[in-house]
Amino acid sequence: MGHCLRSPAEGPCECGLYLRCSKFFTTSEYAPRLRDRLVREQQLIQDAIERGWPREAERHTAISGRICELLTELDEPIQNDDSEGY
């Protein structure tokens, strides 16, 4: 869903790149993948709620929020024109 700009000397980035890495970089080219991941996160939120797992729902909500931030920064729509709202 993007790239880490860490140099080889810095070693591999082991974080959830789009969530925390200060060197994460993405472009509009990745917007469809970000939107697909957003749909999946919404499904996981619903599943966690149904199972009574509030911390898991909170985690997926945070991921969903970060993906929305990235799409906004890219001036990309949050959802596809042909998809339903969240």
PyMOL Python script that loads the backbone (N, CA, C, O; Angstrom):
from pymol import cmd

cmd.read_pdbstr("""\
ATOM      1  N   MET A   1       0.816  -1.196   0.000  1.00  0.00           N
ATOM      2  CA  MET A   1       0.000   0.000   0.000  1.00  0.00           C
ATOM      3  C   MET A   1       0.858   1.257   0.000  1.00  0.00           C
ATOM      4  O   MET A   1       0.357   2.366   0.186  1.00  0.00           O
ATOM      5  N   GLY A   2       2.146   1.070  -0.209  1.00  0.00           N
ATOM      6  CA  GLY A   2       3.081   2.179  -0.230  1.00  0.00           C
ATOM      7  C   GLY A   2       4.484   1.642  -0.028  1.00  0.00           C
ATOM      8  O   GLY A   2       4.733   0.448  -0.189  1.00  0.00           O
ATOM      9  N   HIS A   3       5.394   2.527   0.325  1.00  0.00           N
ATOM     10  CA  HIS A   3       6.787   2.136   0.495  1.00  0.00           C
ATOM     11  C   HIS A   3       7.363   2.751   1.761  1.00  0.00           C
ATOM     12  O   HIS A   3       6.906   3.798   2.218  1.00  0.00           O
ATOM     13  N   CYS A   4       8.359   2.098   2.317  1.00  0.00           N
ATOM     14  CA  CYS A   4       9.121   2.659   3.422  1.00  0.00           C
ATOM     15  C   CYS A   4      10.379   3.268   2.835  1.00  0.00           C
ATOM     16  O   CYS A   4      11.051   2.627   2.027  1.00  0.00           O
ATOM     17  N   LEU A   5      10.709   4.476   3.217  1.00  0.00           N
ATOM     18  CA  LEU A   5      11.860   5.174   2.681  1.00  0.00           C
ATOM     19  C   LEU A   5      13.121   4.954   3.522  1.00  0.00           C
ATOM     20  O   LEU A   5      14.094   5.696   3.387  1.00  0.00           O
ATOM     21  N   ARG A   6      13.105   3.944   4.381  1.00  0.00           N
ATOM     22  CA  ARG A   6      14.295   3.643   5.183  1.00  0.00           C
ATOM     23  C   ARG A   6      15.422   3.195   4.266  1.00  0.00           C
ATOM     24  O   ARG A   6      15.193   2.515   3.265  1.00  0.00           O
ATOM     25  N   SER A   7      16.629   3.580   4.618  1.00  0.00           N
ATOM     26  CA  SER A   7      17.783   3.140   3.836  1.00  0.00           C
ATOM     27  C   SER A   7      18.145   1.714   4.248  1.00  0.00           C
ATOM     28  O   SER A   7      17.801   1.290   5.351  1.00  0.00           O
ATOM     29  N   PRO A   8      18.828   0.971   3.389  1.00  0.00           N
ATOM     30  CA  PRO A   8      19.235  -0.395   3.744  1.00  0.00           C
ATOM     31  C   PRO A   8      20.043  -0.448   5.039  1.00  0.00           C
ATOM     32  O   PRO A   8      19.949  -1.418   5.791  1.00  0.00           O
ATOM     33  N   ALA A   9      20.830   0.582   5.300  1.00  0.00           N
ATOM     34  CA  ALA A   9      21.632   0.619   6.525  1.00  0.00           C
ATOM     35  C   ALA A   9      20.768   0.690   7.782  1.00  0.00           C
ATOM     36  O   ALA A   9      21.198   0.276   8.858  1.00  0.00           O
ATOM     37  N   GLU A  10      19.552   1.213   7.644  1.00  0.00           N
ATOM     38  CA  GLU A  10      18.640   1.315   8.786  1.00  0.00           C
ATOM     39  C   GLU A  10      17.966  -0.017   9.095  1.00  0.00           C
ATOM     40  O   GLU A  10      17.364  -0.173  10.157  1.00  0.00           O
ATOM     41  N   GLY A  11      18.059  -0.957   8.198  1.00  0.00           N
ATOM     42  CA  GLY A  11      17.429  -2.250   8.406  1.00  0.00           C
ATOM     43  C   GLY A  11      15.979  -2.226   7.986  1.00  0.00           C
ATOM     44  O   GLY A  11      15.432  -1.171   7.668  1.00  0.00           O
ATOM     45  N   PRO A  12      15.352  -3.401   7.985  1.00  0.00           N
ATOM     46  CA  PRO A  12      13.952  -3.471   7.542  1.00  0.00           C
ATOM     47  C   PRO A  12      13.013  -2.811   8.534  1.00  0.00           C
ATOM     48  O   PRO A  12      13.244  -2.821   9.743  1.00  0.00           O
ATOM     49  N   CYS A  13      11.969  -2.249   8.002  1.00  0.00           N
ATOM     50  CA  CYS A  13      10.933  -1.636   8.833  1.00  0.00           C
ATOM     51  C   CYS A  13       9.986  -2.746   9.265  1.00  0.00           C
ATOM     52  O   CYS A  13       9.432  -3.454   8.424  1.00  0.00           O
ATOM     53  N   GLU A  14       9.800  -2.898  10.547  1.00  0.00           N
ATOM     54  CA  GLU A  14       8.981  -3.985  11.065  1.00  0.00           C
ATOM     55  C   GLU A  14       7.639  -3.514  11.613  1.00  0.00           C
ATOM     56  O   GLU A  14       6.902  -4.298  12.211  1.00  0.00           O
ATOM     57  N   CYS A  15       7.323  -2.256  11.415  1.00  0.00           N
ATOM     58  CA  CYS A  15       6.048  -1.748  11.933  1.00  0.00           C
ATOM     59  C   CYS A  15       4.952  -1.942  10.892  1.00  0.00           C
ATOM     60  O   CYS A  15       5.226  -2.311   9.750  1.00  0.00           O
ATOM     61  N   GLY A  16       3.733  -1.697  11.290  1.00  0.00           N
ATOM     62  CA  GLY A  16       2.641  -1.635  10.319  1.00  0.00           C
ATOM     63  C   GLY A  16       2.830  -0.321   9.575  1.00  0.00           C
ATOM     64  O   GLY A  16       2.353   0.720  10.025  1.00  0.00           O
ATOM     65  N   LEU A  17       3.517  -0.361   8.446  1.00  0.00           N
ATOM     66  CA  LEU A  17       4.018   0.837   7.777  1.00  0.00           C
ATOM     67  C   LEU A  17       3.040   1.997   7.740  1.00  0.00           C
ATOM     68  O   LEU A  17       3.362   3.094   8.198  1.00  0.00           O
ATOM     69  N   TYR A  18       1.875   1.773   7.211  1.00  0.00           N
ATOM     70  CA  TYR A  18       0.950   2.880   7.025  1.00  0.00           C
ATOM     71  C   TYR A  18       0.379   3.390   8.339  1.00  0.00           C
ATOM     72  O   TYR A  18      -0.283   4.428   8.370  1.00  0.00           O
ATOM     73  N   LEU A  19       0.632   2.669   9.416  1.00  0.00           N
ATOM     74  CA  LEU A  19       0.102   3.097  10.711  1.00  0.00           C
ATOM     75  C   LEU A  19       1.045   4.015  11.465  1.00  0.00           C
ATOM     76  O   LEU A  19       0.617   5.035  12.005  1.00  0.00           O
ATOM     77  N   ARG A  20       2.328   3.665  11.508  1.00  0.00           N
ATOM     78  CA  ARG A  20       3.226   4.372  12.414  1.00  0.00           C
ATOM     79  C   ARG A  20       4.520   4.879  11.811  1.00  0.00           C
ATOM     80  O   ARG A  20       5.093   5.833  12.337  1.00  0.00           O
ATOM     81  N   CYS A  21       4.995   4.301  10.761  1.00  0.00           N
ATOM     82  CA  CYS A  21       6.332   4.601  10.261  1.00  0.00           C
ATOM     83  C   CYS A  21       6.412   6.038   9.743  1.00  0.00           C
ATOM     84  O   CYS A  21       5.630   6.442   8.881  1.00  0.00           O
ATOM     85  N   SER A  22       7.359   6.799  10.274  1.00  0.00           N
ATOM     86  CA  SER A  22       7.523   8.185   9.842  1.00  0.00           C
ATOM     87  C   SER A  22       8.085   8.268   8.425  1.00  0.00           C
ATOM     88  O   SER A  22       8.050   9.333   7.809  1.00  0.00           O
ATOM     89  N   LYS A  23       8.595   7.172   7.908  1.00  0.00           N
ATOM     90  CA  LYS A  23       9.174   7.164   6.572  1.00  0.00           C
ATOM     91  C   LYS A  23       8.278   6.455   5.556  1.00  0.00           C
ATOM     92  O   LYS A  23       8.713   6.139   4.449  1.00  0.00           O
ATOM     93  N   PHE A  24       7.036   6.212   5.937  1.00  0.00           N
ATOM     94  CA  PHE A  24       6.100   5.585   5.017  1.00  0.00           C
ATOM     95  C   PHE A  24       5.693   6.591   3.953  1.00  0.00           C
ATOM     96  O   PHE A  24       5.444   7.759   4.253  1.00  0.00           O
ATOM     97  N   PHE A  25       5.627   6.138   2.724  1.00  0.00           N
ATOM     98  CA  PHE A  25       5.272   6.989   1.599  1.00  0.00           C
ATOM     99  C   PHE A  25       4.301   6.220   0.713  1.00  0.00           C
ATOM    100  O   PHE A  25       4.533   5.053   0.397  1.00  0.00           O
ATOM    101  N   THR A  26       3.224   6.870   0.317  1.00  0.00           N
ATOM    102  CA  THR A  26       2.273   6.241  -0.594  1.00  0.00           C
ATOM    103  C   THR A  26       1.857   7.250  -1.654  1.00  0.00           C
ATOM    104  O   THR A  26       2.077   8.452  -1.507  1.00  0.00           O
ATOM    105  N   THR A  27       1.262   6.752  -2.705  1.00  0.00           N
ATOM    106  CA  THR A  27       0.808   7.605  -3.807  1.00  0.00           C
ATOM    107  C   THR A  27      -0.618   7.210  -4.180  1.00  0.00           C
ATOM    108  O   THR A  27      -1.152   6.212  -3.696  1.00  0.00           O
ATOM    109  N   SER A  28      -1.214   8.007  -5.040  1.00  0.00           N
ATOM    110  CA  SER A  28      -2.574   7.726  -5.501  1.00  0.00           C
ATOM    111  C   SER A  28      -2.670   6.380  -6.211  1.00  0.00           C
ATOM    112  O   SER A  28      -3.747   5.789  -6.292  1.00  0.00           O
ATOM    113  N   GLU A  29      -1.562   5.909  -6.714  1.00  0.00           N
ATOM    114  CA  GLU A  29      -1.529   4.604  -7.380  1.00  0.00           C
ATOM    115  C   GLU A  29      -1.992   3.488  -6.431  1.00  0.00           C
ATOM    116  O   GLU A  29      -2.541   2.477  -6.871  1.00  0.00           O
ATOM    117  N   TYR A  30      -1.766   3.681  -5.141  1.00  0.00           N
ATOM    118  CA  TYR A  30      -2.140   2.669  -4.152  1.00  0.00           C
ATOM    119  C   TYR A  30      -3.537   2.879  -3.569  1.00  0.00           C
ATOM    120  O   TYR A  30      -3.977   2.084  -2.739  1.00  0.00           O
ATOM    121  N   ALA A  31      -4.236   3.920  -3.980  1.00  0.00           N
ATOM    122  CA  ALA A  31      -5.559   4.220  -3.425  1.00  0.00           C
ATOM    123  C   ALA A  31      -6.534   3.044  -3.526  1.00  0.00           C
ATOM    124  O   ALA A  31      -7.248   2.779  -2.558  1.00  0.00           O
ATOM    125  N   PRO A  32      -6.596   2.327  -4.652  1.00  0.00           N
ATOM    126  CA  PRO A  32      -7.524   1.186  -4.692  1.00  0.00           C
ATOM    127  C   PRO A  32      -7.206   0.128  -3.631  1.00  0.00           C
ATOM    128  O   PRO A  32      -8.119  -0.446  -3.037  1.00  0.00           O
ATOM    129  N   ARG A  33      -5.933  -0.130  -3.394  1.00  0.00           N
ATOM    130  CA  ARG A  33      -5.556  -1.108  -2.372  1.00  0.00           C
ATOM    131  C   ARG A  33      -5.884  -0.588  -0.976  1.00  0.00           C
ATOM    132  O   ARG A  33      -6.305  -1.352  -0.107  1.00  0.00           O
ATOM    133  N   LEU A  34      -5.692   0.702  -0.766  1.00  0.00           N
ATOM    134  CA  LEU A  34      -6.052   1.281   0.530  1.00  0.00           C
ATOM    135  C   LEU A  34      -7.556   1.174   0.762  1.00  0.00           C
ATOM    136  O   LEU A  34      -7.994   0.835   1.861  1.00  0.00           O
ATOM    137  N   ARG A  35      -8.350   1.462  -0.273  1.00  0.00           N
ATOM    138  CA  ARG A  35      -9.809   1.349  -0.129  1.00  0.00           C
ATOM    139  C   ARG A  35     -10.233  -0.101   0.112  1.00  0.00           C
ATOM    140  O   ARG A  35     -11.140  -0.358   0.903  1.00  0.00           O
ATOM    141  N   ASP A  36      -9.583  -1.045  -0.565  1.00  0.00           N
ATOM    142  CA  ASP A  36      -9.888  -2.463  -0.321  1.00  0.00           C
ATOM    143  C   ASP A  36      -9.590  -2.832   1.126  1.00  0.00           C
ATOM    144  O   ASP A  36     -10.371  -3.538   1.763  1.00  0.00           O
ATOM    145  N   ARG A  37      -8.468  -2.357   1.641  1.00  0.00           N
ATOM    146  CA  ARG A  37      -8.108  -2.650   3.026  1.00  0.00           C
ATOM    147  C   ARG A  37      -9.090  -1.992   3.984  1.00  0.00           C
ATOM    148  O   ARG A  37      -9.410  -2.558   5.029  1.00  0.00           O
ATOM    149  N   LEU A  38      -9.568  -0.807   3.637  1.00  0.00           N
ATOM    150  CA  LEU A  38     -10.554  -0.125   4.464  1.00  0.00           C
ATOM    151  C   LEU A  38     -11.837  -0.942   4.562  1.00  0.00           C
ATOM    152  O   LEU A  38     -12.414  -1.066   5.642  1.00  0.00           O
ATOM    153  N   VAL A  39     -12.281  -1.496   3.450  1.00  0.00           N
ATOM    154  CA  VAL A  39     -13.479  -2.345   3.455  1.00  0.00           C
ATOM    155  C   VAL A  39     -13.256  -3.540   4.380  1.00  0.00           C
ATOM    156  O   VAL A  39     -14.136  -3.898   5.163  1.00  0.00           O
ATOM    157  N   ARG A  40     -12.086  -4.151   4.287  1.00  0.00           N
ATOM    158  CA  ARG A  40     -11.772  -5.313   5.139  1.00  0.00           C
ATOM    159  C   ARG A  40     -11.753  -4.910   6.612  1.00  0.00           C
ATOM    160  O   ARG A  40     -12.266  -5.646   7.454  1.00  0.00           O
ATOM    161  N   GLU A  41     -11.175  -3.767   6.934  1.00  0.00           N
ATOM    162  CA  GLU A  41     -11.144  -3.302   8.324  1.00  0.00           C
ATOM    163  C   GLU A  41     -12.555  -3.078   8.851  1.00  0.00           C
ATOM    164  O   GLU A  41     -12.835  -3.373  10.013  1.00  0.00           O
ATOM    165  N   GLN A  42     -13.444  -2.562   8.013  1.00  0.00           N
ATOM    166  CA  GLN A  42     -14.829  -2.360   8.434  1.00  0.00           C
ATOM    167  C   GLN A  42     -15.500  -3.698   8.739  1.00  0.00           C
ATOM    168  O   GLN A  42     -16.280  -3.805   9.685  1.00  0.00           O
ATOM    169  N   GLN A  43     -15.197  -4.710   7.942  1.00  0.00           N
ATOM    170  CA  GLN A  43     -15.733  -6.051   8.195  1.00  0.00           C
ATOM    171  C   GLN A  43     -15.196  -6.597   9.527  1.00  0.00           C
ATOM    172  O   GLN A  43     -15.929  -7.205  10.307  1.00  0.00           O
ATOM    173  N   LEU A  44     -13.917  -6.368   9.762  1.00  0.00           N
ATOM    174  CA  LEU A  44     -13.306  -6.855  11.006  1.00  0.00           C
ATOM    175  C   LEU A  44     -13.845  -6.122  12.232  1.00  0.00           C
ATOM    176  O   LEU A  44     -13.974  -6.715  13.303  1.00  0.00           O
ATOM    177  N   ILE A  45     -14.155  -4.853  12.081  1.00  0.00           N
ATOM    178  CA  ILE A  45     -14.783  -4.102  13.182  1.00  0.00           C
ATOM    179  C   ILE A  45     -16.129  -4.732  13.526  1.00  0.00           C
ATOM    180  O   ILE A  45     -16.424  -4.990  14.693  1.00  0.00           O
ATOM    181  N   GLN A  46     -16.933  -4.973  12.510  1.00  0.00           N
ATOM    182  CA  GLN A  46     -18.252  -5.564  12.732  1.00  0.00           C
ATOM    183  C   GLN A  46     -18.138  -6.941  13.376  1.00  0.00           C
ATOM    184  O   GLN A  46     -18.896  -7.263  14.291  1.00  0.00           O
ATOM    185  N   ASP A  47     -17.200  -7.749  12.909  1.00  0.00           N
ATOM    186  CA  ASP A  47     -16.997  -9.077  13.467  1.00  0.00           C
ATOM    187  C   ASP A  47     -16.600  -8.996  14.939  1.00  0.00           C
ATOM    188  O   ASP A  47     -17.108  -9.754  15.766  1.00  0.00           O
ATOM    189  N   ALA A  48     -15.698  -8.081  15.260  1.00  0.00           N
ATOM    190  CA  ALA A  48     -15.253  -7.930  16.653  1.00  0.00           C
ATOM    191  C   ALA A  48     -16.402  -7.472  17.552  1.00  0.00           C
ATOM    192  O   ALA A  48     -16.525  -7.929  18.688  1.00  0.00           O
ATOM    193  N   ILE A  49     -17.234  -6.576  17.045  1.00  0.00           N
ATOM    194  CA  ILE A  49     -18.393  -6.120  17.817  1.00  0.00           C
ATOM    195  C   ILE A  49     -19.335  -7.287  18.087  1.00  0.00           C
ATOM    196  O   ILE A  49     -19.797  -7.472  19.212  1.00  0.00           O
ATOM    197  N   GLU A  50     -19.617  -8.072  17.051  1.00  0.00           N
ATOM    198  CA  GLU A  50     -20.523  -9.211  17.200  1.00  0.00           C
ATOM    199  C   GLU A  50     -19.983 -10.249  18.176  1.00  0.00           C
ATOM    200  O   GLU A  50     -20.758 -10.913  18.865  1.00  0.00           O
ATOM    201  N   ARG A  51     -18.681 -10.394  18.241  1.00  0.00           N
ATOM    202  CA  ARG A  51     -18.061 -11.368  19.147  1.00  0.00           C
ATOM    203  C   ARG A  51     -17.847 -10.814  20.566  1.00  0.00           C
ATOM    204  O   ARG A  51     -17.448 -11.546  21.472  1.00  0.00           O
ATOM    205  N   GLY A  52     -18.116  -9.527  20.741  1.00  0.00           N
ATOM    206  CA  GLY A  52     -17.938  -8.926  22.053  1.00  0.00           C
ATOM    207  C   GLY A  52     -16.471  -8.660  22.382  1.00  0.00           C
ATOM    208  O   GLY A  52     -16.052  -8.796  23.531  1.00  0.00           O
ATOM    209  N   TRP A  53     -15.699  -8.284  21.378  1.00  0.00           N
ATOM    210  CA  TRP A  53     -14.262  -8.007  21.553  1.00  0.00           C
ATOM    211  C   TRP A  53     -14.005  -6.513  21.370  1.00  0.00           C
ATOM    212  O   TRP A  53     -13.573  -6.093  20.297  1.00  0.00           O
ATOM    213  N   PRO A  54     -14.261  -5.708  22.394  1.00  0.00           N
ATOM    214  CA  PRO A  54     -14.142  -4.254  22.237  1.00  0.00           C
ATOM    215  C   PRO A  54     -12.735  -3.775  21.897  1.00  0.00           C
ATOM    216  O   PRO A  54     -12.592  -2.837  21.113  1.00  0.00           O
ATOM    217  N   ARG A  55     -11.697  -4.380  22.455  1.00  0.00           N
ATOM    218  CA  ARG A  55     -10.327  -3.940  22.149  1.00  0.00           C
ATOM    219  C   ARG A  55      -9.969  -4.232  20.692  1.00  0.00           C
ATOM    220  O   ARG A  55      -9.277  -3.440  20.051  1.00  0.00           O
ATOM    221  N   GLU A  56     -10.434  -5.353  20.175  1.00  0.00           N
ATOM    222  CA  GLU A  56     -10.168  -5.691  18.778  1.00  0.00           C
ATOM    223  C   GLU A  56     -10.920  -4.724  17.855  1.00  0.00           C
ATOM    224  O   GLU A  56     -10.389  -4.298  16.830  1.00  0.00           O
ATOM    225  N   ALA A  57     -12.136  -4.389  18.220  1.00  0.00           N
ATOM    226  CA  ALA A  57     -12.896  -3.401  17.437  1.00  0.00           C
ATOM    227  C   ALA A  57     -12.194  -2.053  17.468  1.00  0.00           C
ATOM    228  O   ALA A  57     -12.136  -1.356  16.455  1.00  0.00           O
ATOM    229  N   GLU A  58     -11.664  -1.687  18.619  1.00  0.00           N
ATOM    230  CA  GLU A  58     -10.927  -0.429  18.757  1.00  0.00           C
ATOM    231  C   GLU A  58      -9.677  -0.421  17.869  1.00  0.00           C
ATOM    232  O   GLU A  58      -9.377   0.580  17.219  1.00  0.00           O
ATOM    233  N   ARG A  59      -8.966  -1.528  17.847  1.00  0.00           N
ATOM    234  CA  ARG A  59      -7.752  -1.641  17.031  1.00  0.00           C
ATOM    235  C   ARG A  59      -8.082  -1.470  15.547  1.00  0.00           C
ATOM    236  O   ARG A  59      -7.410  -0.719  14.840  1.00  0.00           O
ATOM    237  N   HIS A  60      -9.110  -2.165  15.085  1.00  0.00           N
ATOM    238  CA  HIS A  60      -9.486  -2.066  13.676  1.00  0.00           C
ATOM    239  C   HIS A  60     -10.056  -0.689  13.343  1.00  0.00           C
ATOM    240  O   HIS A  60      -9.907  -0.214  12.217  1.00  0.00           O
ATOM    241  N   THR A  61     -10.698  -0.055  14.297  1.00  0.00           N
ATOM    242  CA  THR A  61     -11.194   1.308  14.098  1.00  0.00           C
ATOM    243  C   THR A  61     -10.021   2.268  13.917  1.00  0.00           C
ATOM    244  O   THR A  61     -10.082   3.169  13.081  1.00  0.00           O
ATOM    245  N   ALA A  62      -8.959   2.082  14.691  1.00  0.00           N
ATOM    246  CA  ALA A  62      -7.764   2.929  14.552  1.00  0.00           C
ATOM    247  C   ALA A  62      -7.111   2.727  13.184  1.00  0.00           C
ATOM    248  O   ALA A  62      -6.688   3.692  12.547  1.00  0.00           O
ATOM    249  N   ILE A  63      -7.031   1.487  12.740  1.00  0.00           N
ATOM    250  CA  ILE A  63      -6.458   1.207  11.420  1.00  0.00           C
ATOM    251  C   ILE A  63      -7.316   1.849  10.339  1.00  0.00           C
ATOM    252  O   ILE A  63      -6.795   2.457   9.404  1.00  0.00           O
ATOM    253  N   SER A  64      -8.621   1.714  10.468  1.00  0.00           N
ATOM    254  CA  SER A  64      -9.557   2.305   9.517  1.00  0.00           C
ATOM    255  C   SER A  64      -9.374   3.819   9.454  1.00  0.00           C
ATOM    256  O   SER A  64      -9.363   4.405   8.371  1.00  0.00           O
ATOM    257  N   GLY A  65      -9.233   4.438  10.601  1.00  0.00           N
ATOM    258  CA  GLY A  65      -9.027   5.887  10.662  1.00  0.00           C
ATOM    259  C   GLY A  65      -7.747   6.316   9.962  1.00  0.00           C
ATOM    260  O   GLY A  65      -7.726   7.319   9.249  1.00  0.00           O
ATOM    261  N   ARG A  66      -6.677   5.548  10.170  1.00  0.00           N
ATOM    262  CA  ARG A  66      -5.398   5.874   9.528  1.00  0.00           C
ATOM    263  C   ARG A  66      -5.501   5.745   8.004  1.00  0.00           C
ATOM    264  O   ARG A  66      -4.961   6.572   7.270  1.00  0.00           O
ATOM    265  N   ILE A  67      -6.186   4.720   7.541  1.00  0.00           N
ATOM    266  CA  ILE A  67      -6.362   4.557   6.097  1.00  0.00           C
ATOM    267  C   ILE A  67      -7.152   5.730   5.526  1.00  0.00           C
ATOM    268  O   ILE A  67      -6.823   6.232   4.452  1.00  0.00           O
ATOM    269  N   CYS A  68      -8.184   6.166   6.228  1.00  0.00           N
ATOM    270  CA  CYS A  68      -8.956   7.334   5.786  1.00  0.00           C
ATOM    271  C   CYS A  68      -8.071   8.576   5.738  1.00  0.00           C
ATOM    272  O   CYS A  68      -8.187   9.380   4.813  1.00  0.00           O
ATOM    273  N   GLU A  69      -7.188   8.743   6.724  1.00  0.00           N
ATOM    274  CA  GLU A  69      -6.260   9.872   6.723  1.00  0.00           C
ATOM    275  C   GLU A  69      -5.365   9.834   5.489  1.00  0.00           C
ATOM    276  O   GLU A  69      -5.165  10.851   4.826  1.00  0.00           O
ATOM    277  N   LEU A  70      -4.829   8.652   5.185  1.00  0.00           N
ATOM    278  CA  LEU A  70      -3.954   8.526   4.017  1.00  0.00           C
ATOM    279  C   LEU A  70      -4.692   8.877   2.730  1.00  0.00           C
ATOM    280  O   LEU A  70      -4.164   9.596   1.882  1.00  0.00           O
ATOM    281  N   LEU A  71      -5.910   8.368   2.587  1.00  0.00           N
ATOM    282  CA  LEU A  71      -6.688   8.671   1.388  1.00  0.00           C
ATOM    283  C   LEU A  71      -6.984  10.167   1.293  1.00  0.00           C
ATOM    284  O   LEU A  71      -6.943  10.737   0.203  1.00  0.00           O
ATOM    285  N   THR A  72      -7.278  10.795   2.405  1.00  0.00           N
ATOM    286  CA  THR A  72      -7.539  12.233   2.435  1.00  0.00           C
ATOM    287  C   THR A  72      -6.285  13.007   2.049  1.00  0.00           C
ATOM    288  O   THR A  72      -6.356  13.957   1.269  1.00  0.00           O
ATOM    289  N   GLU A  73      -5.139  12.609   2.589  1.00  0.00           N
ATOM    290  CA  GLU A  73      -3.875  13.262   2.248  1.00  0.00           C
ATOM    291  C   GLU A  73      -3.570  13.157   0.755  1.00  0.00           C
ATOM    292  O   GLU A  73      -2.950  14.050   0.177  1.00  0.00           O
ATOM    293  N   LEU A  74      -4.004  12.072   0.142  1.00  0.00           N
ATOM    294  CA  LEU A  74      -3.787  11.864  -1.290  1.00  0.00           C
ATOM    295  C   LEU A  74      -4.865  12.519  -2.154  1.00  0.00           C
ATOM    296  O   LEU A  74      -4.829  12.416  -3.381  1.00  0.00           O
ATOM    297  N   ASP A  75      -5.819  13.189  -1.516  1.00  0.00           N
ATOM    298  CA  ASP A  75      -6.974  13.772  -2.220  1.00  0.00           C
ATOM    299  C   ASP A  75      -7.729  12.714  -3.009  1.00  0.00           C
ATOM    300  O   ASP A  75      -8.195  12.960  -4.121  1.00  0.00           O
ATOM    301  N   GLU A  76      -7.839  11.549  -2.420  1.00  0.00           N
ATOM    302  CA  GLU A  76      -8.561  10.430  -3.024  1.00  0.00           C
ATOM    303  C   GLU A  76      -9.864  10.231  -2.262  1.00  0.00           C
ATOM    304  O   GLU A  76      -9.917  10.483  -1.058  1.00  0.00           O
ATOM    305  N   PRO A  77     -10.926   9.780  -2.948  1.00  0.00           N
ATOM    306  CA  PRO A  77     -12.179   9.496  -2.237  1.00  0.00           C
ATOM    307  C   PRO A  77     -11.993   8.323  -1.272  1.00  0.00           C
ATOM    308  O   PRO A  77     -11.195   7.419  -1.522  1.00  0.00           O
ATOM    309  N   ILE A  78     -12.721   8.353  -0.197  1.00  0.00           N
ATOM    310  CA  ILE A  78     -12.652   7.294   0.811  1.00  0.00           C
ATOM    311  C   ILE A  78     -13.239   6.008   0.261  1.00  0.00           C
ATOM    312  O   ILE A  78     -12.756   4.920   0.575  1.00  0.00           O
ATOM    313  N   GLN A  79     -14.258   6.118  -0.545  1.00  0.00           N
ATOM    314  CA  GLN A  79     -14.887   4.921  -1.113  1.00  0.00           C
ATOM    315  C   GLN A  79     -14.938   5.027  -2.616  1.00  0.00           C
ATOM    316  O   GLN A  79     -14.888   6.121  -3.177  1.00  0.00           O
ATOM    317  N   ASN A  80     -15.038   3.876  -3.267  1.00  0.00           N
ATOM    318  CA  ASN A  80     -15.203   3.845  -4.715  1.00  0.00           C
ATOM    319  C   ASN A  80     -16.566   4.390  -5.075  1.00  0.00           C
ATOM    320  O   ASN A  80     -17.497   4.323  -4.272  1.00  0.00           O
ATOM    321  N   ASP A  81     -16.691   4.924  -6.260  1.00  0.00           N
ATOM    322  CA  ASP A  81     -17.979   5.445  -6.715  1.00  0.00           C
ATOM    323  C   ASP A  81     -19.053   4.371  -6.753  1.00  0.00           C
ATOM    324  O   ASP A  81     -20.234   4.658  -6.554  1.00  0.00           O
ATOM    325  N   ASP A  82     -18.637   3.110  -7.013  1.00  0.00           N
ATOM    326  CA  ASP A  82     -19.604   2.033  -7.138  1.00  0.00           C
ATOM    327  C   ASP A  82     -19.824   1.252  -5.851  1.00  0.00           C
ATOM    328  O   ASP A  82     -20.523   0.239  -5.857  1.00  0.00           O
ATOM    329  N   SER A  83     -19.232   1.711  -4.736  1.00  0.00           N
ATOM    330  CA  SER A  83     -19.396   0.977  -3.471  1.00  0.00           C
ATOM    331  C   SER A  83     -20.421   1.665  -2.584  1.00  0.00           C
ATOM    332  O   SER A  83     -20.763   2.833  -2.773  1.00  0.00           O
ATOM    333  N   GLU A  84     -20.893   0.907  -1.621  1.00  0.00           N
ATOM    334  CA  GLU A  84     -21.844   1.447  -0.659  1.00  0.00           C
ATOM    335  C   GLU A  84     -21.103   2.199   0.416  1.00  0.00           C
ATOM    336  O   GLU A  84     -19.908   1.974   0.608  1.00  0.00           O
ATOM    337  N   GLY A  85     -21.774   3.086   1.123  1.00  0.00           N
ATOM    338  CA  GLY A  85     -21.174   3.833   2.210  1.00  0.00           C
ATOM    339  C   GLY A  85     -20.886   2.955   3.404  1.00  0.00           C
ATOM    340  O   GLY A  85     -21.392   1.837   3.507  1.00  0.00           O
ATOM    341  N   TYR A  86     -20.094   3.453   4.280  1.00  0.00           N
ATOM    342  CA  TYR A  86     -19.686   2.698   5.481  1.00  0.00           C
ATOM    343  C   TYR A  86     -20.563   3.065   6.635  1.00  0.00           C
ATOM    344  O   TYR A  86     -20.386   2.543   7.736  1.00  0.00           O
TER     345      TYR A  86
END
""", "prot")
cmd.dss("prot")
cmd.show_as("cartoon", "prot")
cmd.util.cbc("prot")
cmd.orient("prot")
